Amino acid sequence: MGKSREIRKVVFGTDQRDGAGVRLVRVLGPETTAEFDPFLLLDAFDSLNPDDYVRGFPWHPHRGIETVTYLIQGEIEHGDSLGNSGAIRDGGCQWMTAGSGIIHQEMPQASPRMLGLQLWVNLPAKDKFAKPQYRDLTTAAIPRAAEESGTVTVIAGRYHQTEGATQGDYVKTLLLDVALRPGAAWSLPTDPEATLFVYVVEGSAAFGDSATRVKAKRAALFGEGDELRANAGTEGVRFVLFAGRPLREPIAWGGPIVMNTQEELDQAFDELKAGTFLR
């Protein structure tokens, strides 16, 4: 057996409004970047009331990051300055490399339930000006591994013999949606050099040899080790797992733009004002 990863910190997040008034929980943000590197931001949303989200995120810029929107339930229409448009639906994922700069919008549509996450992954300094691109991953394109303990949906990276639907070009990211049956035990060999955390969507689970229990709507950051162990609670558990090696680079963050220096950040906003942001 490998060395178990134990919980370093449990994060609750804060209720916020973003975009044109979308209600969400900001789980990770500027104050967590050092510990969660290379992951910058995690927003979680779960609502039965369309008034919480239909005003959406109208046209706005990004530079220097990748955004990953994983929609468990609901529908989000989107468009961008590259001419792309479409919709993310139940179980789908959109992986967007903002790179040198992109302007886009994300507009959630009224649905019985809007449940999902948006993750921001930092880009290394050498790749901040990479060519922008989209990966639209439908439910059918994302493989699922069925096991005795439950199911593992492999959005990015590799899970045992199952290759995920994609892989980050700049930060190799493991992104799994894990649903375990009540009382089930599950373990995963992990890259000992990677930052690893989970966000519990529903239910609860005990993690690590210390069996620290984490309830729904919380994120847990794990310490060093090469194996993650989980035991689902009596109601079962569903959590999303994120892992990637830290960049350990300086961060200059201004709203939707994340660079390495204040000068680069100022340049981005000057270009926005001058109309020269898109390259």
Secondary structure per residue as TSV (DSSP state, phi and psi in degrees):
chain	resnum	aa	ss	phi	psi
A	1	M	-	360.0	144.9
A	2	G	-	-81.0	-179.7
A	3	K	-	-79.8	122.8
A	4	S	B	-68.8	136.5
A	5	R	-	-80.7	125.4
A	6	E	-	-104.9	155.0
A	7	I	E	-68.8	127.3
A	8	R	E	-91.1	-37.0
A	9	K	E	-158.3	143.2
A	10	V	E	-111.9	129.3
A	11	V	E	-114.2	131.0
A	12	F	-	-94.6	-29.7
A	13	G	-	81.0	174.2
A	14	T	E	-131.9	145.2
A	15	D	E	-70.8	131.2
A	16	Q	E	-143.8	165.6
A	17	R	E	-116.1	136.1
A	18	D	E	-138.2	174.3
A	19	G	T	61.4	-131.4
A	20	A	T	-93.8	17.9
A	21	G	T	123.2	26.7
A	22	V	E	-77.1	129.5
A	23	R	E	-85.4	129.4
A	24	L	E	-154.1	173.6
A	25	V	E	-110.6	121.1
A	26	R	E	-88.1	101.3
A	27	V	E	-78.7	-46.6
A	28	L	E	-120.4	148.5
A	29	G	-	-161.6	-161.3
A	30	P	G	-54.6	-31.0
A	31	E	G	-78.6	-8.0
A	32	T	G	-111.6	4.0
A	33	T	H	-62.0	-37.8
A	34	A	H	-64.4	-45.0
A	35	E	H	-77.9	-30.5
A	36	F	H	-102.0	4.2
A	37	D	T	-43.2	127.0
A	38	P	T	-96.6	13.9
A	39	F	E	-91.6	124.3
A	40	L	E	-93.0	-47.4
A	41	L	E	-143.2	143.2
A	42	L	E	-137.8	117.7
A	43	D	E	-107.8	134.7
A	44	A	E	-116.5	139.0
A	45	F	E	-135.4	139.1
A	46	D	E	-155.7	106.3
A	47	S	E	-148.1	144.8
A	48	L	S	-101.1	-1.1
A	49	N	-	-113.9	109.2
A	50	P	G	-56.9	-26.1
A	51	D	G	-61.4	-19.3
A	52	D	G	-73.6	-18.8
A	53	Y	T	-144.8	-12.3
A	54	V	T	-68.5	-16.6
A	55	R	T	-70.7	-20.9
A	56	G	-	65.0	-160.1
A	57	F	E	-122.8	86.1
A	58	P	E	-61.0	177.6
A	59	W	E	-46.2	127.2
A	60	H	E	-154.5	155.9
A	61	P	E	-92.3	161.0
A	62	H	E	-142.7	149.0
A	63	R	B	-152.8	143.3
A	64	G	S	86.0	5.8
A	65	I	E	-141.1	173.0
A	66	E	E	-118.3	138.6
A	67	T	E	-112.2	135.6
A	68	V	E	-123.8	112.8
A	69	T	E	-106.5	115.9
A	70	Y	E	-112.6	116.1
A	71	L	E	-107.7	108.2
A	72	I	E	-75.1	-44.6
A	73	Q	E	-141.1	143.0
A	74	G	S	122.3	-166.1
A	75	E	E	-149.8	133.4
A	76	I	E	-130.4	119.2
A	77	E	E	-85.6	147.3
A	78	H	E	-145.6	158.8
A	79	G	E	-154.8	163.1
A	80	D	E	-149.6	174.2
A	81	S	T	-73.2	-8.6
A	82	L	T	-85.8	-6.0
A	83	G	S	95.4	2.1
A	84	N	-	-76.5	148.1
A	85	S	E	-156.3	156.8
A	86	G	E	166.9	-157.0
A	87	A	E	-146.4	142.8
A	88	I	E	-98.6	130.8
A	89	R	E	-126.1	179.9
A	90	D	T	-38.3	120.2
A	91	G	T	80.7	2.9
A	92	G	E	-93.7	168.0
A	93	C	E	-143.5	140.6
A	94	Q	E	-118.7	123.0
A	95	W	E	-111.8	108.6
A	96	M	E	-112.7	124.6
A	97	T	E	-93.5	107.3
A	98	A	-	-72.5	-39.8
A	99	G	T	51.7	-126.2
A	100	S	T	-67.1	-18.7
A	101	G	-	148.1	136.2
A	102	I	E	-149.6	151.0
A	103	I	E	-121.3	127.8
A	104	H	E	-147.4	173.4
A	105	Q	E	-137.6	150.1
A	106	E	E	-131.6	118.8
A	107	M	E	-124.7	98.3
A	108	P	E	-62.0	141.5
A	109	Q	-	-103.1	149.0
A	110	A	-	-56.1	127.3
A	111	S	-	-142.7	158.6
A	112	P	S	-55.8	-36.8
A	113	R	-	-150.3	135.4
A	114	M	E	-110.2	108.4
A	115	L	E	-135.2	121.7
A	116	G	E	178.0	-169.2
A	117	L	E	-142.4	149.1
A	118	Q	E	-125.9	127.9
A	119	L	E	-113.0	139.7
A	120	W	E	-109.3	127.7
A	121	V	E	-108.5	128.5
A	122	N	E	-69.4	148.3
A	123	L	-	-99.7	141.0
A	124	P	-	-58.9	154.4
A	125	A	G	-52.5	-40.2
A	126	K	G	-70.3	-13.9
A	127	D	G	-116.0	9.2
A	128	K	T	-58.1	-29.6
A	129	F	T	-108.4	31.3
A	130	A	-	-63.5	159.6
A	131	K	-	-65.9	129.6
A	132	P	-	-64.4	146.3
A	133	Q	E	-160.8	161.4
A	134	Y	E	-117.7	147.4
A	135	R	E	-126.0	112.8
A	136	D	E	-97.8	114.0
A	137	L	E	-109.0	110.6
A	138	T	-	-77.3	165.4
A	139	T	G	-55.9	-41.0
A	140	A	G	-65.3	-24.8
A	141	A	G	-86.5	-9.3
A	142	I	S	-102.1	114.5
A	143	P	-	-73.5	153.3
A	144	R	E	-127.5	136.3
A	145	A	E	-105.5	117.4
A	146	A	E	-91.5	128.6
A	147	E	-	-133.0	171.1
A	148	E	S	-62.1	-33.8
A	149	S	S	-80.1	-19.9
A	150	G	E	156.9	-146.6
A	151	T	E	-130.1	147.6
A	152	V	E	-125.8	117.6
A	153	T	E	-92.9	124.2
A	154	V	E	-103.4	92.7
A	155	I	E	-76.3	-46.5
A	156	A	E	-143.5	147.7
A	157	G	S	90.7	-152.1
A	158	R	E	-137.8	134.6
A	159	Y	E	-121.0	107.2
A	160	H	T	52.0	-115.2
A	161	Q	T	-96.1	4.4
A	162	T	E	-100.4	118.2
A	163	E	E	-81.8	135.0
A	164	G	-	-70.4	173.1
A	165	A	S	-69.1	-24.1
A	166	T	B	-156.0	-177.5
A	167	Q	-	-154.6	137.9
A	168	G	-	-61.5	134.1
A	169	D	S	-74.1	-25.9
A	170	Y	S	-113.5	-36.1
A	171	V	S	-126.3	111.6
A	172	K	-	-65.7	116.1
A	173	T	E	-120.0	133.3
A	174	L	E	-98.4	124.6
A	175	L	E	-136.5	110.3
A	176	L	E	-124.6	141.7
A	177	D	E	-107.3	110.2
A	178	V	E	-109.7	121.9
A	179	A	E	-119.0	115.6
A	180	L	E	-111.1	144.4
A	181	R	-	-71.0	159.5
A	182	P	T	-52.7	127.9
A	183	G	T	77.0	0.2
A	184	A	-	-72.8	145.7
A	185	A	E	-102.3	144.8
A	186	W	E	-149.5	144.1
A	187	S	E	-142.4	158.6
A	188	L	E	-146.6	123.1
A	189	P	E	-65.0	137.1
A	190	T	-	-128.8	155.0
A	191	D	-	-66.6	116.1
A	192	P	T	-64.8	-16.4
A	193	E	T	-92.2	-4.5
A	194	A	S	-90.6	144.5
A	195	T	E	-71.3	134.2
A	196	L	E	-136.3	131.2
A	197	F	E	-147.5	163.0
A	198	V	E	-127.7	153.0
A	199	Y	E	-119.6	120.8
A	200	V	E	-84.7	116.2
A	201	V	E	-83.1	-47.4
A	202	E	E	-144.6	152.0
A	203	G	E	76.3	-151.5
A	204	S	E	-157.4	163.0
A	205	A	E	-153.4	153.3
A	206	A	E	-99.4	132.7
A	207	F	E	-117.8	144.0
A	208	G	T	76.6	175.3
A	209	D	T	-67.7	-25.3
A	210	S	T	-77.7	-9.7
A	211	A	T	56.6	41.1
A	212	T	E	-71.9	123.5
A	213	R	E	-88.1	136.4
A	214	V	E	-121.3	127.3
A	215	K	E	-93.1	174.2
A	216	A	T	-61.3	151.2
A	217	K	T	70.5	27.9
A	218	R	E	-132.2	151.5
A	219	A	E	-110.1	144.0
A	220	A	E	-124.5	124.5
A	221	L	E	-96.8	135.1
A	222	F	E	-107.0	150.4
A	223	G	-	-84.4	-161.8
A	224	E	S	-68.6	154.5
A	225	G	-	150.9	175.6
A	226	D	S	-128.1	18.2
A	227	E	E	-152.5	133.9
A	228	L	E	-104.7	132.4
A	229	R	E	-123.1	136.2
A	230	A	E	-137.7	143.9
A	231	N	E	-129.6	116.9
A	232	A	E	-67.9	147.8
A	233	G	E	-73.1	-176.3
A	234	T	E	-66.6	-19.9
A	235	E	E	-98.8	3.0
A	236	G	E	82.8	-178.9
A	237	V	E	-154.0	148.7
A	238	R	E	-131.4	123.2
A	239	F	E	-138.3	153.7
A	240	V	E	-106.5	130.4
A	241	L	E	-107.8	136.8
A	242	F	E	-127.8	133.8
A	243	A	E	-147.8	139.8
A	244	G	E	-170.2	150.2
A	245	R	-	-74.2	137.1
A	246	P	-	-67.2	151.6
A	247	L	-	-89.4	-33.0
A	248	R	-	54.9	49.0
A	249	E	-	-121.4	155.6
A	250	P	-	-64.3	150.7
A	251	I	-	-124.7	128.9
A	252	A	E	-120.5	110.4
A	253	W	E	-117.9	125.0
A	254	G	E	-135.9	99.3
A	255	G	T	57.8	-118.8
A	256	P	T	-86.5	8.0
A	257	I	E	-122.9	132.3
A	258	V	E	-131.2	115.6
A	259	M	E	-121.9	-167.3
A	260	N	S	-101.7	-24.0
A	261	T	S	-133.9	158.5
A	262	Q	H	-63.9	-34.5
A	263	E	H	-61.8	-42.0
A	264	E	H	-66.2	-36.8
A	265	L	H	-67.2	-45.9
A	266	D	H	-60.5	-40.1
A	267	Q	H	-60.5	-42.9
A	268	A	H	-60.9	-44.6
A	269	F	H	-72.8	-31.6
A	270	D	H	-63.8	-40.0
A	271	E	H	-67.7	-35.7
A	272	L	H	-61.3	-44.2
A	273	K	H	-66.1	-35.2
A	274	A	H	-85.0	-8.6
A	275	G	T	79.2	20.8
A	276	T	-	-116.0	18.9
A	277	F	-	-65.5	-42.4
A	278	L	-	-79.5	135.9
A	279	R	-	-116.1	360.0
